[in-house]
Amino acid sequence: MGQIYQAVNVDAIIDQYHIENFVETGTGIADSLSWVVNLQKDINMYSVEVMEDLYYKNVEKLKNVANLHLKLGYTHEVLPQILTEMSAAPTLFFHDAHFPGADFGYAGYGSEQSEIKRIPLEIELNIVSENRNCSSDVFIIDDLRIYNRPLELLELAT
């Protein structure tokens, strides 16, 4: 699990690219999401978490954030719904590109047998690219190192 603010200057990206939506796949303990919330930008924020206990803790922790939409479920099931709810405006996508079990002590990376659930990045990128014009969007991908097909993934993002 990485934090978006460790990789980039989120505030500058939001301003430079006129970002109006933020979508995070993998809320975790909401470190990255809280960082974006604390920037106090007028953007719509969406975050998906698959682990129920983490989801409910985040719902309680962030219950007073009006422009935040927390979703429970697997990204390949929830992301299409998010894309229909949000505007077509420039969006910052932060993909936490793996099953969260290893990050939070639930299980190792290999414990989830379904690739769609264990390493969802490819399907997430396909869902986004097939359902919106991404030419004004910004994508930040955490944990890309766990994929053994980086050239194939780079081709998907172009």
N, C-alpha and C positions, 0 to 999 in steps of 0.2 A: 504494500500500500504506500503510495506516495502522496504528497500534498502538492496541489497545483501551484501554490506560492513558492515552492522550492525550485520549480522549473522555470517559471516565467513571472513577469511583472503583470499580474492580472489586471490591475487598475489601468495600466497603459494600453493593454490589448483591448479592453472594453472601450476606452476612449478612441483609440486609433482606428478600430474597425467598426465603430458605431454599434456595438453589440447591444441587442435588446432582449436576448434570451440566453440563458445558461442552462445546459443540460449535462448532468453528471450521471454516469452509469457506475454505480457502486458507492453509496453514501458512506458506508463503514461507520466510523464514530463521528462523522460530519466535520472533520478537520478542514477539508477543502471547502465544503459548503459553508461552514461558519466564516471562513475567510472571505468568501464572496459576499455573504450576507453583511458582514461588518464593513465592507466597502461602501455600503449605503448608496448603491447605484439604483436607479429606477429601471430595473430589468426584471423580467419574469424568470424565475428559477425553478427547475425541475430536477429531481434527483430520485434515482431508483435504487432500492435496497432489497436483496433477496432474503436476508436473515431477519426473521420476524422480531426477535428481541431487539436487535439494533434499530430496526425500523421504528418500533414503538418508543424506544428511548429517544430517538431523534424527533419524533412527533411531539413528544412532551418538551424536549429541550428547545425546539424551534417553533412552538405553537403560536407565538405572537408575530411571526413574520408573514405579513399579508400576501406578498407576491411570491410565496414559496409553495410549490406543489410536490409533496413527497409521495412516492409511489412504492408499493410493495409488490415484488414479483421478479421474475426473470426478465432481463432487458429485452430479449427477443419477443416476449409477450406484451410488455408494457410500452416499449419505445414507439410502436406504431400509433398508439393512443396519444402519447405525448406530442408526436408530430402533427396530429390533427388538432390538438388543443392550442398549440402555440402559433404565433404569427410567423409569417415568412421572412421576417426581418433577420438581419445578421445574428448568428447564434455562435456562442462559444460552447463547443462540445468537449467535455473532459471524460475520456473513456478510461476507467480503471479496468483493464482488459483481462480479468481472470476471476474465477470462482473465489470468494473471499475466505474460504475455510482456513487457509494457512495463515492469513493475516491476524485472525482473531481466535486462534486456538481451537477451532471446531474440527478441522481435518486438514490433511495435506492436499497439495495441488492435485495429486492424482486420485484422490478419493471419489471425486465425481466422475462417473463413467461417460456421461454425455458431453461430447465436445462443445455442443451448443451452450451448455451451462458452464462447463469448466473454463473454456477459452472463447468467450463470445465476441471478441473484437471483429472478426470477419463478418459475422452475420449482422452485428450492430452497424458497421460501416455500409453494408449492403442495404439495410433497411433505410438508413438515412439517405443514401445516394439515390435510391429508387423512389423516394417519396418527397423529395424537395430539391430545389435548386440550391446547391451548396457553394456556389461561386463566391458568396460573401461571408461564408462561415469560416470559423477557425477551429481546428481540431488539435487537441493535446491528448496524447496517448501515454498512459502510465503502464509500466511493466511490459513494454514491447519486447524486452529481452527474453521472455518466456516462449516466444514464438520462434519456430525454426524455419519459417518461410518469409523472412523480412522483405525480399523483393516482391513477392506476390502481394503482400499487404500494402507496400508502397504503391503498386499499380492500382489497387482498389481505391486509394485515397486521391488519385489524380483524376 
